[in-house]
């Protein structure tokens, strides 16, 4: 069941071995503010520390995934004659650095993008492990339109997932693109009919959750750490260490035993 009282801006719902997190400011199109950032980080950490949780799905309530930063609060940071932004408890920290860091160390996270993903609404999804979008979703790295720069780790993740050309196109134009174009540009992994979005995301999360938790974590960590690593010896050394660790896990022995006995494995985690 959902737990609306646990956070002000996030719904957290356990579904078996999957935790569904929903950005929950639908009247503001889930516009991002400091409270949402704090709630989101806490909800991710809570899910990752829960031994019953093996995968996480993130989506938005209402018509949008997240329509970007809460611009209505920004005016409170501006003074007459001085347009420089000043610190405010109403806003998230500059660049929201803890969001991509927390996502990188979390259990596998699937973004189920149900509508507009603009600004930080886009960059949060880039830091997730897999992105599935509704055919109604739209995307924009709109920072340039409001005189700001990409953040939340997106200057790493956007060229990593979409290539430098597509990253520059999105960052320099601020154009809004639909789900089909986002898929073509490599920004998302799959487009599905809107009404089946959560079912598709949950099915994928459950598939991930059915695998040995330690092996899943090692794979995620290795890919995040090695994606930009130029030293091949460092890559294979890290892989060798992870393989040795994985061999010591009970789930590896269970997988081998199940294969020999011609039965489905029972992974305890």
C-alpha positions as CSV (number, residue, x, y, z in Angstrom):
1,X,0.0,0.0,0.0
2,X,1.1,3.6,-0.5
3,X,2.4,5.6,2.4
4,X,1.4,9.2,1.6
5,X,2.2,10.5,5.2
6,X,5.8,9.3,5.1
7,X,6.9,12.2,2.8
8,X,5.4,15.5,1.8
9,X,6.2,15.1,-1.9
10,X,6.8,11.4,-2.5
11,X,4.6,8.4,-2.4
12,X,6.4,5.2,-1.4
13,X,4.7,1.9,-2.3
14,X,6.1,-1.6,-1.6
15,X,5.2,-4.1,-4.3
16,X,6.9,-7.4,-3.4
17,X,10.6,-7.0,-4.0
18,X,10.0,-3.7,-5.9
19,X,9.6,-0.2,-4.4
20,X,7.5,2.2,-6.4
21,X,8.4,5.9,-5.7
22,X,6.0,8.5,-7.2
23,X,6.9,12.2,-7.4
24,X,3.7,13.7,-5.8
25,X,3.0,17.3,-6.5
26,X,0.6,16.8,-9.4
27,X,-1.0,20.3,-9.0
28,X,2.5,21.7,-9.7
29,X,3.3,19.1,-12.4
30,X,5.7,17.6,-9.9
31,X,7.9,20.7,-10.0
32,X,11.1,20.1,-8.2
33,X,11.9,21.9,-5.0
34,X,14.1,21.4,-1.9
35,X,11.5,19.4,-0.1
36,X,11.1,17.0,-3.0
37,X,14.9,16.6,-3.3
38,X,15.1,15.8,0.4
39,X,12.2,13.4,0.3
40,X,13.5,11.7,-2.9
41,X,17.0,11.1,-1.5
42,X,15.6,9.7,1.7
43,X,13.1,7.5,-0.1
44,X,15.9,6.1,-2.3
45,X,18.1,5.4,0.7
46,X,15.3,3.8,2.6
47,X,14.5,1.5,-0.3
48,X,18.1,0.6,-0.8
49,X,18.6,-0.3,2.8
50,X,15.5,-2.5,2.9
51,X,16.6,-6.1,2.4
52,X,13.2,-6.9,0.9
53,X,13.7,-4.4,-1.9
54,X,15.7,-5.5,-5.0
55,X,14.6,-2.9,-7.5
56,X,13.1,0.6,-7.6
57,X,10.7,2.2,-10.0
58,X,10.3,6.0,-10.1
59,X,7.4,7.8,-11.8
60,X,5.2,10.9,-11.4
61,X,1.7,11.5,-10.3
62,X,-0.7,13.2,-12.7
63,X,0.1,14.5,-16.2
64,X,3.9,15.1,-15.7
65,X,6.9,13.1,-14.6
66,X,8.5,16.4,-13.4
67,X,8.1,19.7,-15.2
68,X,11.5,21.0,-13.9
69,X,12.4,23.3,-11.0
70,X,9.7,25.1,-9.1
71,X,10.1,28.5,-10.8
72,X,7.5,30.1,-8.7
73,X,9.9,29.9,-5.8
74,X,12.8,31.4,-7.7
75,X,11.5,35.0,-7.6
76,X,12.0,34.9,-3.9
77,X,15.7,34.7,-4.5
78,X,15.9,37.8,-6.6
79,X,16.0,41.3,-5.3
80,X,15.3,44.6,-7.0
81,X,18.3,45.6,-9.1
82,X,20.2,42.4,-8.3
83,X,19.3,39.4,-10.5
84,X,21.9,37.0,-8.9
85,X,20.4,34.0,-7.2
86,X,20.8,34.0,-3.5
87,X,20.6,31.0,-1.2
88,X,17.1,30.0,-0.2
89,X,15.7,27.1,1.8
90,X,12.9,27.0,-0.9
91,X,15.3,25.7,-3.5
92,X,17.4,22.6,-3.9
93,X,21.1,22.9,-3.6
94,X,23.0,24.1,-6.7
95,X,23.1,21.3,-9.2
96,X,21.4,18.8,-6.9
97,X,24.7,16.9,-6.5
98,X,23.4,14.3,-4.1
99,X,20.7,13.1,-6.4
100,X,22.9,11.4,-9.1
101,X,25.3,10.2,-6.4
102,X,22.4,8.6,-4.5
103,X,21.0,7.0,-7.6
104,X,24.4,5.6,-8.6
105,X,24.7,3.8,-5.3
106,X,21.1,2.7,-5.0
107,X,19.6,-0.6,-5.9
108,X,18.6,-0.7,-9.6
109,X,16.4,2.2,-10.5
110,X,13.9,2.3,-13.5
111,X,12.5,5.6,-14.5
112,X,8.9,5.2,-15.7
113,X,8.4,8.5,-17.4
114,X,4.7,9.2,-17.6
115,X,4.6,12.8,-19.0
116,X,6.8,15.9,-19.3
117,X,10.4,15.4,-18.1
118,X,11.9,18.9,-18.3
119,X,15.1,20.3,-16.8
120,X,15.8,18.4,-13.6
121,X,12.8,16.2,-14.6
122,X,15.0,15.0,-17.5
123,X,18.3,14.9,-15.7
124,X,17.0,12.8,-12.8
125,X,15.9,10.2,-15.3
126,X,19.4,10.2,-16.9
127,X,20.9,9.2,-13.6
128,X,18.5,6.2,-13.3
129,X,19.7,2.9,-14.7
130,X,16.9,2.3,-17.2
131,X,14.4,4.7,-18.8
132,X,11.0,3.6,-20.0
133,X,8.7,6.3,-21.4
134,X,5.0,6.6,-22.1
135,X,4.2,7.5,-25.7
136,X,2.8,10.8,-24.3
137,X,6.1,11.8,-22.6
138,X,8.0,14.8,-23.7
139,X,11.6,15.9,-22.9
140,X,13.6,19.1,-22.7
141,X,17.0,20.1,-21.2
142,X,15.5,23.5,-20.8
143,X,18.1,25.1,-18.7
144,X,19.4,27.4,-21.4
145,X,15.9,28.9,-21.8
146,X,16.1,30.3,-18.2
147,X,19.7,31.3,-18.3
148,X,21.0,28.2,-16.4
149,X,23.3,25.3,-17.1
150,X,22.7,21.5,-17.1
151,X,23.1,19.9,-13.7
152,X,22.3,16.7,-11.6
153,X,25.2,14.9,-13.3
154,X,23.7,15.4,-16.8
155,X,26.8,16.7,-18.4
156,X,28.2,13.3,-17.8
157,X,25.1,11.1,-18.3
158,X,23.6,12.9,-21.3
159,X,26.6,12.4,-23.6
160,X,27.1,8.9,-22.2
161,X,23.6,7.7,-23.1
162,X,22.9,9.8,-26.1
163,X,26.3,10.8,-27.6
164,X,28.0,14.2,-27.6
165,X,26.1,15.5,-30.6
166,X,22.7,14.7,-29.1
167,X,23.8,16.0,-25.8
168,X,24.8,19.3,-27.3
169,X,21.6,19.5,-29.3
170,X,19.5,19.2,-26.2
171,X,21.6,21.5,-24.0
172,X,22.1,24.3,-26.6
173,X,18.6,24.5,-28.0
174,X,16.4,23.7,-25.1
175,X,14.0,22.1,-27.6
176,X,11.1,20.0,-26.4
177,X,11.1,16.5,-28.1
178,X,8.5,13.7,-27.9
179,X,9.1,10.1,-26.8
180,X,9.8,8.8,-30.3
181,X,12.5,11.3,-30.9
182,X,14.0,10.8,-27.4
183,X,14.2,7.1,-28.2
184,X,15.8,7.8,-31.6
185,X,18.4,10.0,-29.9
186,X,19.2,7.4,-27.2
187,X,17.8,9.4,-24.3
188,X,15.4,6.7,-23.3
189,X,15.5,2.9,-23.7
190,X,11.9,2.0,-24.6
191,X,8.6,3.7,-25.5
192,X,5.4,2.0,-24.4
193,X,1.6,2.8,-24.6
194,X,0.8,5.3,-21.8
195,X,-1.8,3.0,-20.1
196,X,0.7,0.1,-19.8
197,X,3.7,2.2,-18.6
198,X,3.7,1.1,-14.9
199,X,2.9,-2.5,-15.8
200,X,5.9,-2.6,-18.2
201,X,8.2,-0.9,-15.7
202,X,7.1,-3.2,-12.9
203,X,7.6,-6.3,-15.0
204,X,11.1,-5.2,-15.8
205,X,11.8,-4.4,-12.2
206,X,10.5,-7.8,-11.1
207,X,12.7,-9.5,-13.7
208,X,15.7,-7.7,-12.2
209,X,14.6,-8.5,-8.7
210,X,14.4,-12.2,-9.5
211,X,18.2,-12.3,-10.1
212,X,20.8,-12.7,-7.3
213,X,20.9,-9.4,-5.5
214,X,24.7,-9.4,-5.0
215,X,25.4,-10.1,-8.7
216,X,23.0,-7.4,-9.7
217,X,24.7,-4.9,-7.4
218,X,28.2,-5.9,-8.7
219,X,27.1,-5.5,-12.3
220,X,25.5,-2.0,-11.7
221,X,28.6,-0.8,-9.7
222,X,31.1,-2.0,-12.4
223,X,29.2,-0.4,-15.2
224,X,28.8,2.9,-13.4
225,X,32.5,2.9,-12.4
226,X,34.0,1.7,-15.7
227,X,31.8,3.5,-18.2
228,X,34.3,6.3,-18.5
229,X,37.4,4.5,-17.4
230,X,40.2,4.7,-20.1
231,X,42.6,2.3,-18.4
232,X,41.6,-1.2,-19.5
233,X,43.7,-2.8,-16.9
234,X,41.8,-1.0,-14.2
235,X,38.6,-2.2,-15.7
236,X,39.6,-5.9,-15.8
237,X,41.1,-5.7,-12.4
238,X,37.9,-4.3,-11.0
239,X,35.9,-7.0,-12.8
240,X,38.2,-9.7,-11.4
241,X,37.7,-8.5,-7.9
242,X,33.9,-8.5,-8.4
243,X,34.0,-12.0,-9.8
244,X,35.9,-13.3,-6.8
245,X,33.5,-11.7,-4.5
246,X,30.5,-13.0,-6.4
247,X,31.8,-16.5,-6.3
248,X,31.7,-16.4,-2.5
249,X,28.0,-15.5,-2.5
250,X,25.5,-18.2,-1.6
251,X,23.4,-17.3,-4.6
252,X,26.3,-18.4,-7.0
253,X,26.4,-21.9,-5.4
254,X,22.6,-22.0,-5.6
255,X,22.6,-21.1,-9.3
256,X,25.1,-23.9,-10.0
257,X,23.3,-26.4,-8.0
258,X,19.9,-25.5,-9.6
259,X,21.5,-25.9,-13.0
260,X,22.8,-29.4,-12.2
261,X,19.5,-30.4,-10.7
262,X,17.6,-28.9,-13.6
263,X,15.3,-26.7,-11.4
264,X,14.7,-23.0,-11.0
265,X,17.1,-21.4,-8.5
266,X,15.9,-20.0,-5.2
267,X,17.9,-16.9,-4.6
268,X,17.8,-15.7,-1.0
269,X,19.9,-12.5,-1.4
